[in-house]
């Protein structure tokens, strides 16, 4: 999948120091009447192709469509989200397995394993098991390199945090949010979690165009140390939710649960984007906030050598993780070849046609219930 105009692209699963982390729990909202279609099947069983067919059918009908890409293979889809129709589809197999909690009323399983011949697979049993095990080893090694990179950058973060005026950041966030975020109704906003970047089979990848599509006004937060931006975005997030705004929060793959890296408020077409030596954005910003205004620059100069070492060593660790992810993609390609040999693709075509008919019927019903302006 190549990012083009008017396409919102994200990851919902990425390689991290903790292993592969899936945030498919944020694919849709069960409390808001969504329906989720979970596609099950092995590599090469046509899951990504099915998702691409659905996206092609609905891309004009649903202008806010989101493409959830596979971080291990940028040409493959892991999911499609149709927000205005409250419909989502996802590859629900490992490493981002989805087990239905409310089957039939929230999730519906589409089983592609109906389309393969197990007698053919049995002939390649040892090869398939070996490839799965090799993939697990590559995944584990990738996570170790990412863990090393994260440890180095966390050391820089701790150094910078000691030299950061946290009270000044808090006051700045208060003023900024008072200006940009007008209080709405007496409700709390909702948060959707996504990844805007990740280590992929083609190197570290950042969805710059998605940021531009989400926000006409982008505030760049320039921060090479990782302390000020983390504190500032966390404060803005808290203000926005308290004032009733829905958010798209994009976390850092090296700290996927606690380091907020980018934040978007679609209703205001406003975004806050962290910019550093690992993430560069070619755009004309609405504003620029530099972390230096919150940092004791004289004292941080005394740690310059250590910070420089951390940055260079972390970059080397990330490079190795990228190489391993590319090797993992090659391993996955071999698995796909094994399963394709056993697939009945005429059957997958029938499944796809039935699913699309069902989705179109559901979409029509949704449009009648909630007509769009």
URPE-V850609 format. One record per pair of residues at least 24 apart in sequence whose C-alpha atoms are under 10 Angstrom apart, sorted by the first residue. I is the first residue (numbers start at 1). J is the second residue. D is the distance in Angstrom with one decimal. If there is no record, write none. Layout:
BEGIN
i->{I I}
j->{J J}
d->{D D}
END
This chain:
BEGIN
i->{1 1 1 1 1 1 1 1 1 1 2 2 2 2 3 3 3 3 3 3 4 4 5 5 5 5 6 6 6 6 6 6 6 6 6 6 7 7 7 7 7 7 7 7 7 7 8 8 8 8 8 8 8 8 8 8 8 8 8 8 8 9 9 9 9 9 9 9 9 9 9 9 9 9 9 9 9 9 10 10 10 10 10 10 10 10 10 10 10 10 10 10 10 10 10 10 11 11 11 11 11 11 11 11 11 11 11 11 11 11 11 11 11 11 12 12 12 12 12 12 12 12 12 12 12 12 12 12 12 13 13 13 13 13 13 13 13 13 13 13 13 13 14 14 14 14 14 14 14 14 14 14 14 14 14 14 15 15 15 15 15 15 15 15 15 15 15 15 15 15 15 16 16 16 16 16 16 16 16 16 16 16 16 16 16 16 16 16 17 17 17 17 17 17 17 17 17 17 17 17 17 17 17 17 18 18 18 18 18 18 18 18 18 19 19 19 19 19 19 19 19 19 20 20 20 20 20 20 20 20 21 21 21 21 21 22 22 22 22 22 22 22 23 23 23 23 23 23 23 24 24 24 24 24 24 24 24 24 24 24 25 25 25 25 26 26 26 26 27 27 27 27 27 27 27 27 27 27 27 28 28 28 28 28 28 28 28 28 29 29 29 29 29 29 30 30 30 30 30 30 31 32 33 33 33 33 33 34 34 34 34 34 34 34 34 34 35 35 35 35 35 35 35 35 35 35 35 35 36 36 36 36 36 36 36 36 36 36 36 36 36 36 36 37 37 37 37 37 37 37 37 37 37 37 37 37 37 37 37 37 37 38 38 38 38 38 38 38 38 38 38 38 38 38 38 38 38 39 39 39 39 39 39 39 39 39 39 39 39 39 39 39 40 40 40 40 40 40 40 40 40 40 40 40 40 41 41 41 41 41 41 41 41 41 41 41 41 42 42 42 42 42 42 42 42 42 42 42 42 43 43 43 43 43 43 43 43 43 43 44 44 44 44 44 44 44 44 44 44 44 44 45 45 45 45 45 45 45 45 45 45 45 45 45 45 45 45 46 46 46 46 46 46 46 46 46 46 46 47 47 47 47 47 47 47 47 47 47 47 47 47 48 48 48 48 48 48 48 48 49 49 49 49 50 50 50 50 50 50 50 50 50 50 50 51 51 51 51 51 51 51 51 51 52 52 52 52 52 53 53 53 54 54 54 54 54 54 54 54 54 55 55 55 55 55 57 57 57 58 58 58 58 58 58 61 61 62 64 64 66 68 68 70 70 70 71 71 71 71 71 71 71 71 71 71 71 71 72 72 72 72 72 72 72 72 72 72 72 72 72 72 72 73 73 73 73 73 73 73 73 73 73 74 74 74 74 74 75 82 84 84 84 84 84 84 85 85 85 85 85 85 85 85 85 85 86 86 86 87 87 87 87 88 95 110 110 110 111 111 112 112 112 112 112 112 112 113 113 113 114 114 114 114 114 115 115 115 115 115 115 115 115 115 116 116 116 116 116 116 116 116 116 117 117 117 117 117 118 118 118 119 120 120 120 120 120 121 121 121 121 121 121 122 123 124 124 125 127 127 127 128 128 128 128 128 129 130 131 131 131 131 131 131 131 132 132 132 132 134 134 134 135 135 135 135 135 135 135 135 135 136 137 137 138 138 138 138 138 138 138 138 139 139 139 139 139 140 141 141 141 141 142 142 142 142 142 142 142 142 142 142 143 143 143 143 144 144 145 145 145 145 145 145 145 145 145 146 146 146 146 146 146 146 146 146 146 146 147 147 147 147 147 147 148 148 148 148 148 148 149 149 149 149 149 149 149 149 149 149 149 149 150 150 150 150 150 150 150 151 151 151 152 152 152 152 152 152 152 152 152 152 153 153 153 153 153 153 153 153 153 153 153 153 154 154 154 154 154 154 155 155 155 155 156 156 156 156 156 156 156 156 156 156 156 156 157 157 157 157 157 157 157 158 158 158 159 159 159 159 159 159 159 160 160 160 160 160 160 160 160 160 160 160 160 160 161 161 161 161 161 161 161 161 162 162 162 162 162 163 163 163 163 163 163 163 163 163 164 164 164 164 164 164 164 164 164 164 164 165 165 165 165 165 166 166 166 166 166 166 167 168 168 168 168 169 169 169 169 169 169 169 169 169 169 170 170 170 170 170 171 171 172 172 172 172 173 173 173 173 173 173 173 173 174 174 174 174 176 177 177 177 177 177 177 178 180 180 180 181 181 181 181 181 181 181 181 181 182 182 182 182 183 183 183 183 183 183 184 184 184 184 184 185 185 185 186 186 186 187 187 187 187 187 188 188 188 188 188 188 188 189 189 189 189 189 189 189 189 189 189 189 190 190 190 190 190 190 190 190 191 191 191 191 191 191 191 191 191 192 192 192 192 192 192 193 193 193 193 193 193 193 193 194 194 194 194 194 194 194 194 195 195 195 195 195 195 195 195 195 195 196 196 196 196 196 196 196 196 197 197 197 197 197 197 197 198 198 198 198 199 199 199 199 199 199 199 199 199 199 200 200 200 200 200 200 200 200 201 201 201 201 201 201 201 201 201 201 202 202 202 202 202 203 203 203 203 203 203 203 203 204 204 204 204 204 204 205 206 206 206 206 207 208 208 208 208 208 208 209 209 209 211 211 211 211 211 211 211 211 211 212 212 212 212 212 212 212 213 213 214 214 214 214 214 214 214 214 214 215 215 215 215 215 215 215 215 215 215 216 216 216 216 216 216 216 216 217 217 217 217 217 217 217 217 217 217 218 218 218 218 218 218 218 218 218 218 218 218 218 219 219 219 219 219 219 219 219 219 219 219 219 219 220 220 220 220 220 220 220 220 220 220 220 220 220 220 220 220 221 221 221 221 221 221 221 221 221 221 221 221 222 222 222 222 222 222 222 222 222 222 222 222 223 223 223 223 223 223 223 223 224 224 224 224 224 224 224 224 224 224 224 225 225 225 225 225 225 225 226 226 226 226 226 226 227 227 227 227 228 228 228 228 228 228 228 229 229 229 229 229 229 229 229 229 229 229 229 230 230 230 230 230 230 231 231 232 232 232 233 233 233 233 233 233 233 233 234 234 234 234 234 234 236 236 237 237 237 237 240 241 247 277 277 278 278}
j->{52 67 68 69 70 73 74 75 76 77 69 74 75 76 67 74 207 208 209 210 209 210 209 210 212 213 59 63 64 65 66 209 210 212 213 214 59 63 64 65 66 67 209 210 213 214 63 64 65 66 67 68 81 207 208 209 210 211 212 213 214 65 66 67 68 69 80 194 195 196 197 206 207 208 209 210 211 213 66 67 68 69 70 71 78 79 193 194 195 196 197 198 206 207 210 250 67 68 69 70 71 74 77 78 79 193 194 195 196 197 198 206 207 250 67 68 69 70 71 78 79 96 193 194 195 196 197 198 250 68 69 70 71 72 78 95 96 194 195 198 253 256 70 71 72 95 96 195 197 198 199 200 252 253 254 256 71 72 139 140 142 143 146 198 199 200 253 254 256 321 325 139 140 142 143 144 145 146 147 150 198 199 252 253 254 255 256 321 140 141 142 143 144 145 146 147 148 149 150 151 253 254 255 256 140 143 144 146 147 253 254 255 256 95 139 140 141 142 143 144 146 147 94 95 96 139 140 142 143 253 95 96 253 256 257 94 95 96 97 98 194 256 96 192 193 194 195 256 257 68 78 79 90 91 92 96 97 98 193 194 96 98 192 193 191 192 193 194 68 79 80 81 87 88 89 90 192 193 194 81 82 83 86 87 88 89 106 192 86 87 88 106 190 192 86 101 102 105 106 107 106 86 85 86 87 105 106 82 83 85 86 87 88 105 106 107 85 86 87 88 89 104 105 106 107 108 359 362 80 81 86 87 88 89 90 100 103 104 105 106 107 108 109 79 80 87 88 89 90 91 92 100 103 104 106 107 108 109 110 355 359 79 88 89 90 91 92 93 97 98 99 100 107 108 109 110 111 78 79 89 90 91 92 93 97 98 108 109 110 111 112 113 90 91 92 93 94 97 98 109 110 111 112 113 114 91 92 93 94 110 111 112 113 114 115 116 339 91 93 94 111 112 113 116 335 336 338 339 340 93 332 333 334 335 336 337 338 339 340 332 333 334 335 336 337 338 339 340 341 342 343 111 112 113 114 115 116 336 337 339 340 341 342 343 344 345 348 112 113 115 336 339 340 343 345 348 349 352 76 77 78 79 90 91 92 93 110 111 112 348 352 75 76 77 78 79 80 90 91 76 77 348 352 77 79 89 91 348 349 351 352 353 355 356 76 77 78 79 80 89 90 91 352 76 77 78 79 80 352 353 356 79 80 89 352 353 355 356 359 360 79 80 81 82 89 356 359 360 82 85 356 359 360 363 85 363 363 213 214 210 194 195 198 200 201 195 197 198 199 200 201 202 203 204 205 325 329 198 199 200 201 202 203 322 324 325 326 327 328 329 330 332 200 201 202 325 326 328 329 330 332 333 200 201 202 205 329 201 363 363 366 367 370 371 372 359 362 363 364 365 366 367 370 371 372 362 363 366 359 362 363 366 359 136 351 352 355 348 351 343 344 345 347 348 351 352 343 344 348 343 344 347 348 351 342 343 344 345 346 347 348 349 351 339 340 341 342 343 344 345 347 348 339 341 342 343 344 339 342 343 342 338 339 341 342 343 338 339 340 341 342 343 342 338 338 339 338 334 335 338 334 335 336 338 339 335 335 328 331 332 333 334 335 338 331 332 334 335 328 331 332 324 325 327 328 329 330 331 332 335 328 324 328 321 324 325 326 327 328 329 331 321 324 325 327 328 324 320 321 324 325 199 317 318 320 321 322 323 324 325 328 254 321 324 325 317 321 314 316 317 318 319 320 321 322 324 199 253 254 314 315 317 318 319 320 321 322 254 255 314 317 318 321 254 313 314 316 317 318 254 310 311 312 313 314 315 316 317 318 319 321 253 254 255 310 314 317 318 254 310 314 306 307 309 310 311 312 313 314 315 317 224 225 226 254 307 309 310 311 312 313 314 315 225 226 227 254 255 310 225 306 307 310 224 225 226 227 303 304 306 307 308 309 310 311 224 225 226 227 228 230 307 225 226 227 225 226 227 300 303 306 307 224 225 226 227 228 294 295 296 297 299 300 303 307 225 226 227 228 230 231 294 295 227 295 296 299 300 227 228 294 295 296 297 298 299 300 227 228 231 291 292 293 294 295 296 297 300 228 293 294 295 296 227 228 231 232 294 295 294 232 293 294 295 228 229 231 232 233 235 291 293 294 295 231 232 234 235 236 232 235 232 235 236 294 231 232 233 234 235 236 237 239 232 235 236 239 236 235 236 237 239 240 243 239 240 268 270 236 239 240 243 244 245 265 268 270 240 243 244 245 239 240 242 243 244 245 240 242 243 244 245 243 244 245 242 243 244 241 242 243 244 245 240 241 242 243 244 245 246 237 238 239 240 241 242 243 244 245 246 247 240 241 242 244 245 246 247 248 237 240 241 245 246 247 248 249 265 246 247 248 249 250 264 247 248 249 250 251 257 260 263 248 249 250 251 252 256 262 263 248 249 250 251 252 253 256 260 261 262 249 250 251 252 253 261 262 263 250 251 252 253 261 262 279 252 253 254 322 253 254 318 319 321 322 323 324 325 326 321 322 323 324 325 326 328 329 321 322 323 324 325 326 327 328 329 330 322 323 325 326 329 318 319 320 321 322 323 325 326 278 279 318 319 321 322 279 278 279 280 281 281 273 279 280 281 282 283 281 282 283 262 263 264 270 271 272 273 281 283 269 270 271 281 283 284 285 266 269 248 264 265 266 267 268 269 270 271 264 265 266 267 268 269 270 271 272 286 266 268 269 270 271 284 285 286 264 268 269 270 271 272 284 285 286 287 263 264 269 270 271 272 273 283 284 285 286 287 288 263 270 271 272 273 274 275 284 285 286 287 288 289 262 271 272 273 274 275 276 281 283 284 285 286 287 288 289 290 261 262 272 273 274 275 276 287 288 289 290 291 273 274 275 276 277 279 280 288 289 290 291 292 274 275 276 277 289 290 291 292 274 275 276 277 278 279 290 291 292 307 311 276 277 291 292 295 307 311 259 261 274 275 276 291 259 291 294 295 289 290 291 292 293 294 295 259 260 261 262 272 273 274 275 289 290 291 294 258 259 260 261 262 274 259 260 260 272 291 259 260 261 262 263 272 273 274 258 259 260 261 262 263 263 272 263 264 265 272 265 265 271 311 315 311 315}
d->{9.2 9.0 10.0 7.6 9.5 9.1 6.1 4.4 6.4 7.5 9.9 7.9 7.3 9.9 9.5 9.9 7.9 9.3 7.4 8.4 7.7 9.2 7.6 8.9 9.8 8.2 10.0 8.1 8.5 9.2 9.9 8.3 8.0 9.3 6.4 9.4 9.2 8.8 8.1 7.4 7.0 7.5 7.8 6.6 7.5 9.7 9.7 7.5 6.8 5.0 6.2 8.6 9.9 8.5 9.9 7.7 4.9 8.2 9.4 7.0 7.7 8.9 5.8 4.8 5.9 6.8 9.5 9.7 9.4 7.9 10.0 9.8 6.7 9.4 8.4 5.9 9.3 9.9 7.4 6.4 5.1 6.2 8.9 9.2 10.0 9.6 10.0 6.4 5.8 5.4 7.6 9.4 9.1 7.1 7.8 9.2 8.4 5.3 5.4 6.6 6.5 9.8 9.5 8.3 9.1 9.8 6.3 5.0 6.4 7.1 7.5 9.9 9.3 9.6 10.0 6.5 7.7 8.2 8.6 8.2 8.6 8.7 8.0 5.7 6.0 8.9 10.0 9.9 9.8 8.9 8.7 7.4 6.9 9.3 8.7 8.4 6.8 8.6 7.6 8.8 9.1 9.9 8.2 5.9 8.0 9.7 9.5 7.8 8.6 6.0 7.2 8.4 9.8 6.5 9.5 8.8 7.8 8.4 7.9 9.6 7.6 6.6 8.0 7.2 6.7 8.4 6.9 8.4 9.5 9.0 8.7 9.7 10.0 8.3 5.7 8.7 9.3 6.1 7.3 8.9 8.7 8.6 9.0 5.4 5.5 7.4 7.2 9.8 9.2 9.9 8.2 4.7 6.2 7.6 5.0 4.1 7.9 8.5 7.1 9.2 8.1 6.2 7.7 8.9 9.2 6.6 8.5 8.7 7.5 9.7 8.6 8.8 8.8 9.8 7.2 6.7 9.3 8.1 5.2 8.3 8.9 9.1 9.8 6.8 8.1 7.7 8.9 9.6 7.8 9.6 8.3 7.8 8.5 7.6 9.4 9.7 7.6 5.4 8.3 9.6 9.9 9.6 8.2 9.8 7.1 7.3 8.7 9.3 9.8 9.9 9.8 9.2 8.4 9.7 8.9 7.1 8.6 7.6 8.9 9.0 9.8 8.4 9.6 8.8 8.7 6.0 5.9 7.7 9.3 8.5 9.0 7.4 9.7 7.0 8.5 8.2 8.1 8.4 8.8 7.9 9.5 8.4 7.7 7.8 6.6 9.3 9.6 8.5 8.4 9.8 9.7 9.3 9.9 9.1 9.8 9.9 8.8 9.3 6.6 9.2 9.6 8.1 9.9 7.0 9.1 9.2 7.9 9.7 8.8 8.2 4.7 5.7 7.6 9.2 6.6 9.0 9.2 6.5 5.0 6.4 8.5 9.0 7.4 4.9 6.1 7.9 9.9 9.2 10.0 9.1 8.6 6.0 4.8 5.6 7.7 9.3 9.6 9.5 9.1 5.9 4.7 6.3 8.6 9.7 9.8 8.0 6.3 4.6 6.5 8.7 8.9 9.7 10.0 9.7 8.4 5.6 4.8 5.9 6.8 9.1 9.5 9.2 8.6 5.9 5.2 6.0 5.3 8.7 9.3 7.1 8.6 8.2 6.7 6.0 4.7 5.9 8.4 9.6 9.3 7.4 6.0 4.9 5.5 7.6 9.9 9.1 8.5 5.9 4.7 6.1 7.1 9.8 8.9 6.4 5.6 5.7 9.4 8.8 9.0 7.0 6.1 5.0 5.8 7.2 9.9 8.2 8.2 6.7 9.6 8.7 6.3 4.9 5.2 8.7 9.2 9.5 9.9 10.0 7.6 9.1 10.0 7.9 7.2 9.5 8.6 7.8 10.0 7.1 9.5 9.2 7.2 8.1 9.2 6.2 4.7 8.3 8.6 6.6 8.2 9.0 8.1 9.4 7.4 4.0 6.7 7.9 5.6 5.3 9.0 9.6 8.3 9.9 6.3 7.4 9.8 7.8 7.9 7.5 9.7 6.6 6.4 9.8 9.0 6.6 9.0 8.3 8.2 7.5 10.0 9.7 9.5 10.0 8.7 9.0 8.1 7.2 9.3 9.5 9.3 8.3 8.2 9.4 8.7 6.5 9.4 9.8 9.5 9.6 7.5 9.2 9.7 9.2 5.8 5.1 6.5 8.1 10.0 9.1 7.6 8.1 7.9 9.8 9.3 9.2 10.0 9.9 9.8 8.4 8.6 8.9 6.1 9.4 9.2 9.3 9.2 6.6 7.7 6.6 6.6 7.3 7.7 8.4 9.0 8.6 7.0 9.6 8.9 8.2 8.0 9.4 8.4 10.0 7.9 8.8 8.4 9.6 8.7 6.6 8.6 9.8 9.3 6.6 8.8 8.9 9.8 8.1 9.9 9.0 8.1 10.0 9.5 9.4 8.6 9.5 9.4 9.3 9.6 10.0 9.8 9.6 9.3 9.6 9.8 8.3 9.6 9.9 8.8 6.4 6.7 4.9 7.3 9.2 9.8 9.4 8.7 8.9 9.8 9.1 7.7 5.0 5.3 8.5 9.8 9.6 10.0 6.2 7.4 9.6 7.4 6.1 9.9 9.1 6.6 5.7 8.0 8.8 8.4 9.3 6.4 9.7 9.3 9.8 7.0 7.1 7.5 9.1 9.9 9.7 9.5 9.4 8.9 8.8 9.1 9.8 8.1 9.8 8.5 6.0 8.8 9.3 6.1 7.2 8.8 10.0 9.6 9.7 8.5 8.0 8.2 8.6 8.0 9.4 9.9 10.0 8.2 9.4 8.3 9.7 8.9 9.3 9.9 9.9 8.9 7.0 8.1 9.8 8.7 10.0 9.5 9.1 9.0 8.3 8.7 9.7 8.3 5.6 5.2 7.2 8.6 5.9 6.4 10.0 9.3 7.6 8.3 8.7 5.2 4.3 5.9 8.7 9.1 9.5 9.1 8.9 5.2 6.5 7.7 9.5 7.2 9.3 8.2 9.1 8.7 7.6 5.6 9.2 7.3 6.9 9.7 8.2 6.3 9.6 9.8 9.9 7.3 9.4 9.5 9.6 8.7 8.5 8.8 6.5 9.7 7.2 8.8 9.4 9.7 9.9 6.5 7.8 9.9 7.6 6.5 9.9 8.3 8.3 10.0 7.7 8.4 7.5 9.7 9.9 9.7 8.8 5.9 8.8 9.5 6.3 7.4 9.6 8.8 10.0 9.2 9.4 6.2 7.6 9.8 7.6 6.1 9.9 9.1 9.2 7.7 7.6 9.8 7.3 9.8 9.4 7.9 7.6 9.7 9.7 9.3 8.9 7.6 4.8 7.9 8.6 5.9 6.9 9.3 9.6 7.5 9.6 10.0 9.0 8.4 8.9 9.0 5.3 6.7 8.9 6.8 5.7 9.5 9.4 9.2 9.0 6.8 8.4 10.0 6.5 6.2 9.5 8.7 6.4 9.5 7.5 9.5 9.6 8.7 9.5 9.9 9.8 8.8 7.1 9.8 6.6 8.8 7.9 8.3 8.6 9.6 7.3 4.2 7.2 8.1 5.5 6.4 9.8 9.4 9.3 5.6 7.5 9.8 7.3 9.1 9.3 9.1 8.9 8.4 9.8 8.8 8.7 5.1 7.3 9.4 7.5 6.0 9.8 9.6 9.9 7.9 8.0 9.1 8.5 10.0 6.2 6.8 10.0 9.3 6.8 9.8 9.0 8.2 9.3 9.5 9.3 9.1 9.5 9.2 8.2 7.7 9.1 6.0 7.5 8.5 9.1 9.9 8.1 5.8 9.1 9.7 6.9 8.3 9.3 5.6 5.3 5.3 9.0 9.4 9.3 8.9 8.8 7.5 8.4 9.8 8.7 7.9 7.9 9.6 8.4 9.6 6.1 7.6 5.9 8.2 10.0 7.4 8.6 9.7 9.6 7.1 9.3 9.4 8.6 8.4 5.4 7.5 10.0 9.4 10.0 8.5 9.1 9.1 9.2 10.0 9.4 9.3 10.0 8.5 5.7 5.4 8.2 9.6 7.3 7.0 7.5 7.0 9.9 8.9 8.9 9.1 5.6 4.5 6.4 9.3 9.6 8.6 9.0 5.4 6.3 7.9 9.4 7.9 7.6 8.9 7.6 9.2 9.2 9.9 9.1 6.7 9.8 7.3 9.3 7.3 6.1 9.9 8.5 9.4 9.2 6.7 9.9 8.1 7.2 9.9 6.9 9.2 9.9 9.8 8.3 9.6 9.9 9.6 9.4 6.4 8.4 9.4 6.3 6.1 9.8 8.5 9.9 8.2 8.0 8.0 8.4 9.2 6.7 9.7 6.8 7.6 9.6 9.0 9.7 8.8 8.8 9.5 8.2 6.9 7.4 9.4 8.5 9.7 8.5 9.9 9.2 7.3 9.3 9.5 9.6 8.7 8.5 4.8 6.9 8.6 9.9 9.4 5.9 5.6 7.6 7.8 6.7 9.5 8.9 7.7 7.1 8.7 7.7 7.4 5.2 8.7 8.7 5.5 5.3 6.5 4.4 7.1 8.3 9.9 9.6 9.8 7.1 4.3 6.6 7.0 4.0 4.4 4.6 7.3 9.5 6.7 9.6 7.7 6.9 4.6 6.3 8.8 9.2 9.9 7.7 8.6 5.7 4.8 6.0 6.8 9.8 7.8 6.1 4.8 6.1 8.6 9.9 8.3 5.8 4.9 5.9 7.5 9.9 9.9 9.6 6.8 6.1 4.9 6.9 9.7 9.9 9.6 9.8 9.6 8.0 4.9 5.7 7.1 7.3 8.5 9.9 9.1 8.9 9.1 5.9 7.6 8.2 9.1 8.8 7.8 9.9 8.4 8.6 7.5 7.3 9.6 9.9 8.9 8.2 6.2 8.9 9.7 8.2 9.8 7.9 9.1 7.3 5.9 9.6 9.9 7.4 9.6 8.8 6.3 9.0 9.4 6.1 7.2 9.8 9.0 9.5 6.4 7.4 8.1 5.1 4.1 7.7 7.9 6.4 9.1 7.3 8.6 8.3 6.8 9.8 8.8 7.6 9.8 8.7 5.2 7.7 8.3 8.1 8.8 9.4 8.1 8.5 9.3 6.9 9.1 9.7 7.4 8.7 8.9 9.6 9.9 9.5 8.8 6.5 8.0 8.8 9.5 9.7 9.6 8.9 9.4 8.1 9.7 7.4 9.2 8.1 9.4 9.9 9.5 9.8 8.7 9.9 8.2 9.9 9.9 9.5 8.8 9.4 7.0 8.0 6.0 9.4 9.6 6.3 7.6 7.4 7.1 7.7 6.6 9.1 7.8 4.1 4.8 5.4 9.0 9.9 9.4 8.8 5.4 6.5 8.0 9.9 9.0 8.1 9.9 8.6 6.2 4.9 6.3 8.7 9.1 6.9 5.1 8.1 9.8 8.8 8.3 5.9 4.6 5.8 6.9 8.7 8.2 5.3 5.2 6.9 8.6 9.8 7.8 6.1 4.8 6.2 8.6 9.9 9.5 5.8 5.5 4.7 5.6 7.2 9.4 8.4 6.0 5.0 6.0 6.4 9.9 8.6 9.5 9.4 6.3 7.9 6.3 4.8 6.1 8.2 9.5 9.2 6.9 5.9 4.7 5.8 8.5 8.7 6.0 4.8 5.9 7.1 8.5 6.0 4.8 6.0 9.4 9.8 9.5 7.2 6.1 4.7 6.0 8.5 6.9 6.2 5.6 8.7 8.7 6.4 5.1 7.7 9.3 7.7 5.0 6.5 8.7 9.7 9.4 8.0 9.3 9.7 9.2 8.3 9.7 8.3 9.6 9.8 8.3 9.3 9.0 9.2 9.0 9.8 8.6 8.8 9.7 8.2 9.6 9.2 10.0 8.8 5.6 8.6 9.3 6.9 7.9 9.2 8.3 7.5 9.3 9.6 9.0 6.7 9.1 9.1 8.9 6.9 10.0 8.8 6.1 6.0 6.9 9.4 8.8 9.0 8.7 9.5 9.8 9.5 9.1 6.6 7.4 7.6 7.1 7.5 9.0 8.9 9.3 8.5 6.7 9.2 10.0 9.2 8.6 9.1 7.4 9.2 9.5 10.0 8.2 10.0 9.7 8.8 9.8 9.4 8.3}
END
